[in-house]
Amino acid sequence: IACPCALGLATPMSVMVAVGSAARRGILIRNADALQLAKSLTTVVLDKTGTVTEGKPEVTASEYWIQEEQKDELKALIFTLESYSEHPLAGAVCRFIQGRNEENITVDIENFQSFSGEGVSATKDSNEIYIGNAELLSRFGVDLSVSGDLSEIWTKAGKSLAYVALNGKLVALFGISDPIKSDSVEAIEQFHNSGLKVVLLSGDNSKTAEAVAKQVGITEVIAEVKPQQKQTVIMELQQRGECVAMVGDGVNDAPALTQADIGYAIGSGSGVAVASADVTLMSGSLLGVTKAINISKATVRNIKQNLFGAFFYNSLAIPVAAGVLFPFTGMLLNPAIAGAAMAGSSITVVSNANRLRWMKL
């Protein structure tokens, strides 16, 4: 009677049923520790592109400062450089330039270089071309004032900017928009209602990131962060005593996903991000994060209930088995009752754990 067999089932049963229930909802839990940690979360850090937004950027505005007859040659050069880049904004520029034209419009280039999170450069017949953000082009001495008010207008509209410079002069500017996911606002509202602080983390310029944050109801924005700095941001939050969840989808999010107390990867993102995360959201929706957190909280409650059930029957019967009542009544514990108590505790644990199959989120 003093041997609580159900104790060995209490935690594994709840975890097993919860992981299965989550999987049916498109939430793959790779690390069971995430179930326990979720109840302690204080901050959720969201990557912008592909997490809050659709991750399908498109060029919605463009401007050239070059003679008309030189445009086709410039476009071919831009297309070639951007086709070498894996950045989603580069893909948007390629699709915009190529349009519906199926022909190969690439040209021969030399000395191609990629600057992580900033842009690319190359040479063509001794002509230097740079494509990237304002920081990259400014570093190479390009005067961006040629764009006038366009940069500020497009940025306030939430567009990301891709500048193009040829031989040190600004020759083109692309405004790239990435639609916000239809359920991002609802998910972020649920985070706030749960008492969680939400932070938008982006490598984009601050004005663009703030414009997106305003649309979805986020007040704290950390922008212009290079890929290698994202992990540092998570570490700084943790050093302040925050329990941090990171939600991302890109290769450059992998170190931050690993560093966070819980990493949530968008299933439609890169394989590196998925492999680095504790939880993968197959739907690609931020609502999956709130569901995963609710599943975690329900699982911890269920484990506590199971631990109580594992001891309840045995605790009541142990004094009787020890002979507390014998001096007064001559009563000892019948072995049949002891067996029933052990069976009852196991049935209680298994039945209670299975309630997680039908939990409502």
C-alpha positions as CSV (number, residue, x, y, z in Angstrom):
1,I,0.0,0.0,0.0
2,A,3.0,2.3,0.5
3,C,4.1,1.8,-3.1
4,P,2.5,4.5,-5.3
5,C,2.7,2.8,-8.7
6,A,0.8,5.6,-10.3
7,L,3.5,8.1,-9.4
8,G,5.6,6.7,-12.3
9,L,2.7,7.4,-14.6
10,A,1.7,10.9,-13.4
11,T,4.0,13.0,-15.4
12,P,4.8,10.9,-18.5
13,M,1.0,10.3,-19.2
14,S,0.2,14.0,-19.1
15,V,3.2,14.9,-21.3
16,M,2.4,12.1,-23.8
17,V,-1.2,13.0,-24.2
18,A,-0.4,16.8,-24.4
19,V,2.2,16.3,-27.1
20,G,-0.3,14.2,-29.1
21,S,-3.1,16.7,-28.6
22,A,-0.8,19.5,-29.7
23,A,0.3,17.6,-32.8
24,R,-3.3,17.2,-33.9
25,R,-3.6,21.0,-33.7
26,G,-0.5,21.5,-35.9
27,I,1.9,22.2,-32.9
28,L,4.9,20.0,-32.8
29,I,6.6,20.0,-29.4
30,R,10.2,18.8,-29.7
31,N,11.3,19.6,-26.2
32,A,9.1,18.5,-23.3
33,D,10.7,21.2,-21.1
34,A,8.8,23.8,-23.1
35,L,5.6,22.5,-21.5
36,Q,6.8,23.4,-18.1
37,L,8.5,26.7,-18.9
38,A,5.6,28.2,-20.8
39,K,3.7,29.0,-17.5
40,S,6.7,31.2,-16.5
41,L,6.9,33.3,-19.7
42,T,7.0,37.1,-19.3
43,T,8.1,38.3,-22.7
44,V,7.4,37.2,-26.3
45,V,9.8,38.4,-28.9
46,L,8.5,38.4,-32.5
47,D,10.5,38.5,-35.7
48,K,8.9,40.7,-38.2
49,T,9.3,39.2,-41.7
50,G,7.5,35.9,-42.1
51,T,6.3,35.9,-38.5
52,V,4.1,39.0,-38.0
53,T,4.0,39.5,-41.8
54,E,3.2,37.0,-44.5
55,G,6.9,36.7,-45.5
56,K,5.9,37.2,-49.2
57,P,7.2,40.7,-49.9
58,E,6.4,42.4,-53.2
59,V,7.8,45.6,-54.7
60,T,4.9,48.1,-54.7
61,A,6.8,51.2,-55.6
62,S,10.0,52.0,-57.6
63,E,11.9,55.0,-58.9
64,Y,14.9,55.4,-61.2
65,W,17.4,58.2,-61.6
66,I,19.0,57.1,-64.8
67,Q,18.4,57.7,-68.6
68,E,15.6,55.7,-70.1
69,E,17.8,53.9,-72.6
70,Q,20.0,52.6,-69.8
71,K,17.2,51.1,-67.7
72,D,17.1,47.6,-69.4
73,E,20.9,47.2,-68.8
74,L,20.5,48.3,-65.2
75,K,17.6,46.1,-64.5
76,A,19.5,43.0,-65.8
77,L,22.4,43.9,-63.5
78,I,20.0,44.3,-60.5
79,F,18.3,41.1,-61.3
80,T,21.6,39.2,-61.5
81,L,22.9,40.5,-58.1
82,E,19.6,39.9,-56.3
83,S,19.3,36.4,-57.8
84,Y,22.5,35.5,-55.9
85,S,21.0,36.6,-52.6
86,E,18.8,34.5,-50.4
87,H,17.1,37.4,-48.6
88,P,13.3,37.5,-49.2
89,L,13.5,41.2,-50.2
90,A,16.0,40.3,-52.9
91,G,13.5,37.7,-54.2
92,A,10.8,40.4,-54.3
93,V,13.1,42.7,-56.5
94,C,13.8,39.8,-58.8
95,R,10.2,39.0,-59.3
96,F,9.4,42.6,-59.9
97,I,12.1,43.1,-62.6
98,Q,11.4,39.9,-64.4
99,G,7.6,40.3,-64.3
100,R,6.0,37.7,-66.5
101,N,9.1,37.4,-68.7
102,E,10.4,33.8,-68.6
103,E,13.6,34.7,-70.4
104,N,16.9,34.6,-68.6
105,I,18.0,38.2,-68.2
106,T,21.2,37.6,-66.1
107,V,24.5,39.1,-67.1
108,D,28.1,38.3,-66.2
109,I,29.4,39.9,-63.0
110,E,32.5,39.7,-60.9
111,N,33.5,40.1,-57.2
112,F,30.1,39.4,-55.8
113,Q,29.8,40.0,-52.1
114,S,27.0,39.6,-49.7
115,F,26.7,41.7,-46.5
116,S,24.6,39.8,-44.0
117,G,21.3,41.6,-43.4
118,E,22.4,44.7,-45.4
119,G,22.7,43.9,-49.1
120,V,25.0,42.8,-51.9
121,S,27.7,44.2,-54.2
122,A,29.5,43.3,-57.4
123,T,31.4,44.7,-60.4
124,K,30.5,44.6,-64.1
125,D,33.1,45.9,-66.6
126,S,34.8,47.9,-63.8
127,N,31.5,49.4,-62.8
128,E,30.7,49.0,-59.1
129,I,27.1,48.3,-58.1
130,Y,25.6,48.1,-54.6
131,I,22.1,47.0,-53.7
132,G,21.0,47.2,-50.0
133,N,19.8,49.3,-47.2
134,A,20.7,52.9,-46.3
135,E,23.4,51.9,-43.8
136,L,25.3,49.8,-46.4
137,L,25.2,52.4,-49.1
138,S,26.1,55.3,-46.8
139,R,29.1,53.3,-45.6
140,F,30.4,53.2,-49.1
141,G,29.9,56.9,-49.5
142,V,26.7,57.0,-51.6
143,D,24.7,60.2,-51.3
144,L,21.1,59.2,-50.6
145,S,19.7,62.7,-50.6
146,V,18.8,62.2,-54.3
147,S,15.8,60.3,-53.3
148,G,14.3,63.4,-51.6
149,D,11.2,62.7,-49.5
150,L,10.5,59.3,-51.2
151,S,12.4,57.4,-48.6
152,E,10.5,58.9,-45.6
153,I,7.1,58.7,-47.3
154,W,7.6,55.0,-48.2
155,T,9.1,54.1,-44.9
156,K,6.1,55.7,-43.0
157,A,3.8,53.6,-45.2
158,G,5.6,50.5,-43.8
159,K,7.6,49.7,-46.9
160,S,11.1,48.3,-46.7
161,L,13.6,50.1,-48.9
162,A,16.2,48.7,-51.3
163,Y,18.7,51.3,-52.7
164,V,20.7,50.7,-55.8
165,A,23.9,52.6,-56.5
166,L,26.1,52.5,-59.6
167,N,29.7,53.9,-59.3
168,G,28.8,55.7,-56.1
169,K,25.6,57.4,-57.3
170,L,22.1,56.5,-56.4
171,V,20.3,55.2,-59.5
172,A,17.2,53.4,-58.2
173,L,15.0,52.8,-55.2
174,F,12.5,50.1,-54.5
175,G,9.7,50.2,-51.9
176,I,8.8,46.7,-50.8
177,S,5.7,45.8,-48.8
178,D,5.0,42.6,-46.9
179,P,1.3,42.1,-45.9
180,I,0.6,41.6,-42.3
181,K,-0.9,38.1,-41.5
182,S,-4.7,38.3,-41.0
183,D,-4.5,36.9,-37.5
184,S,-1.4,38.7,-36.2
185,V,-3.5,41.4,-34.5
186,E,-5.7,38.9,-32.7
187,A,-2.7,36.8,-31.5
188,I,-0.8,39.9,-30.2
189,E,-4.0,41.0,-28.4
190,Q,-4.2,37.6,-26.7
191,F,-0.5,37.9,-25.6
192,H,-1.3,41.2,-24.0
193,N,-4.5,39.8,-22.3
194,S,-2.3,37.1,-20.9
195,G,-0.1,39.7,-19.3
196,L,2.9,39.0,-21.6
197,K,5.1,41.8,-22.9
198,V,5.5,41.7,-26.7
199,V,8.6,43.0,-28.5
200,L,9.0,43.3,-32.3
201,L,12.5,42.4,-33.4
202,S,13.6,43.4,-36.9
203,G,16.6,44.0,-39.1
204,D,14.6,46.6,-41.0
205,N,15.0,50.3,-40.4
206,S,13.3,51.7,-37.3
207,K,10.6,53.7,-39.1
208,T,9.4,50.7,-41.1
209,A,9.4,48.4,-38.1
210,E,7.5,51.0,-36.0
211,A,4.9,51.4,-38.8
212,V,4.3,47.6,-38.8
213,A,4.3,47.5,-35.0
214,K,1.7,50.3,-34.8
215,Q,-0.6,48.3,-37.2
216,V,-0.5,45.2,-35.0
217,G,-0.6,46.9,-31.5
218,I,3.0,46.4,-30.4
219,T,4.6,49.3,-28.5
220,E,8.2,48.0,-28.0
221,V,10.3,47.8,-31.1
222,I,14.0,46.8,-31.5
223,A,15.0,47.5,-35.1
224,E,18.0,47.7,-37.3
225,V,19.4,44.5,-35.6
226,K,21.9,42.5,-37.6
227,P,21.3,38.7,-37.7
228,Q,24.2,38.0,-35.3
229,Q,22.8,40.6,-32.8
230,K,19.4,38.9,-32.4
231,Q,20.8,36.4,-29.9
232,T,22.4,39.2,-27.9
233,V,19.0,40.9,-27.6
234,I,17.5,37.8,-26.2
235,M,20.4,37.4,-23.7
236,E,20.0,41.0,-22.6
237,L,16.3,40.5,-21.9
238,Q,17.1,37.3,-19.9
239,Q,19.7,39.2,-17.9
240,R,17.0,41.6,-16.9
241,G,15.1,38.7,-15.3
242,E,12.7,38.1,-18.2
243,C,11.6,34.6,-19.2
244,V,11.6,34.9,-23.0
245,A,9.9,33.2,-25.9
246,M,11.3,33.9,-29.4
247,V,9.1,33.4,-32.5
248,G,10.9,33.3,-35.8
249,D,11.1,31.6,-39.2
250,G,14.4,32.5,-40.9
251,V,18.0,31.2,-40.8
252,N,19.1,34.4,-39.0
253,D,16.6,33.6,-36.2
254,A,18.2,30.3,-35.4
255,P,20.7,31.6,-32.7
256,A,17.9,33.6,-31.0
257,L,15.5,30.6,-31.0
258,T,18.2,28.5,-29.4
259,Q,19.0,31.2,-26.8
260,A,15.4,31.9,-25.8
261,D,13.9,30.0,-22.9
262,I,11.4,28.7,-25.4
263,G,11.9,28.9,-29.2
264,Y,8.8,28.8,-31.5
265,A,9.5,28.3,-35.2
266,I,7.1,29.0,-38.0
267,G,6.8,25.7,-39.9
268,S,6.8,27.4,-43.3
269,G,10.2,28.9,-42.5
270,S,13.7,27.6,-42.9
271,G,14.8,24.1,-41.8
272,V,17.5,25.6,-39.7
273,A,15.0,27.6,-37.7
274,V,12.7,24.6,-37.2
275,A,15.7,22.5,-36.0
276,S,16.7,25.2,-33.5
277,A,13.3,25.6,-31.9
278,D,11.6,23.8,-29.1
279,V,8.2,24.0,-30.7
280,T,7.2,24.2,-34.4
281,L,4.0,25.8,-35.6
282,M,2.9,24.0,-38.8
283,S,0.1,26.5,-39.5
284,G,2.5,29.5,-39.6
285,S,0.0,31.4,-37.5
286,L,0.9,33.4,-34.4
287,L,-2.3,32.0,-32.8
288,G,-0.4,28.8,-32.7
289,V,1.9,30.3,-30.1
290,T,-1.1,31.2,-27.8
291,K,-2.5,27.7,-28.3
292,A,0.9,26.1,-27.4
293,I,1.2,28.3,-24.3
294,N,-2.3,27.3,-23.2
295,I,-1.6,23.6,-23.8
296,S,1.5,23.9,-21.7
297,K,-0.3,25.6,-18.8
298,A,-3.1,22.9,-19.0
299,T,-0.4,20.2,-19.0
300,V,1.3,21.5,-15.8
301,R,-2.1,21.7,-14.0
302,N,-2.8,18.1,-15.2
303,I,0.5,16.8,-13.9
304,K,-0.2,18.4,-10.4
305,Q,-3.6,16.8,-10.4
306,N,-2.1,13.4,-11.3
307,L,0.5,13.6,-8.5
308,F,-2.3,14.3,-6.1
309,G,-4.3,11.3,-7.4
310,A,-1.2,9.1,-7.3
311,F,-0.9,9.6,-3.5
312,F,-4.5,10.1,-2.5
313,Y,-5.8,6.6,-2.0
314,N,-2.6,5.3,-0.7
315,S,-2.2,8.1,1.8
316,L,-5.6,7.4,3.3
317,A,-4.9,3.7,3.6
318,I,-1.3,3.7,4.9
319,P,-2.2,4.6,8.5
320,V,-4.7,1.7,8.6
321,A,-2.1,-0.6,7.1
322,A,0.4,0.5,9.7
323,G,-2.0,-0.6,12.5
324,V,-3.2,2.8,13.8
325,L,-6.7,1.4,14.4
326,F,-5.7,-2.0,15.6
327,P,-5.3,-1.2,19.3
328,F,-8.8,0.3,19.4
329,T,-10.8,-1.7,16.9
330,G,-8.6,-4.7,16.0
331,M,-8.9,-3.5,12.3
332,L,-6.1,-4.1,9.8
333,L,-6.0,-3.3,6.1
334,N,-7.5,-6.1,3.9
335,P,-5.1,-6.9,1.0
336,A,-8.0,-6.6,-1.4
337,I,-8.5,-3.0,-0.3
338,A,-4.8,-2.3,-0.8
339,G,-5.0,-3.7,-4.3
340,A,-8.1,-1.7,-5.1
341,A,-6.3,1.5,-3.8
342,M,-3.4,0.9,-6.1
343,A,-5.6,0.2,-9.1
344,G,-7.8,3.2,-8.3
345,S,-4.8,5.6,-8.2
346,S,-3.6,4.3,-11.6
347,I,-7.0,4.6,-13.1
348,T,-7.4,8.1,-11.8
349,V,-4.0,9.2,-13.3
350,V,-4.7,7.7,-16.7
351,S,-8.2,9.0,-16.9
352,N,-7.2,12.5,-15.8
353,A,-4.3,12.7,-18.3
354,N,-6.7,11.7,-21.1
355,R,-8.8,14.7,-20.4
356,L,-6.1,16.7,-22.2
357,R,-7.3,15.1,-25.5
358,W,-10.5,17.2,-25.4
359,M,-9.2,20.4,-23.7
360,K,-10.6,23.6,-25.2
361,L,-8.1,26.3,-25.9
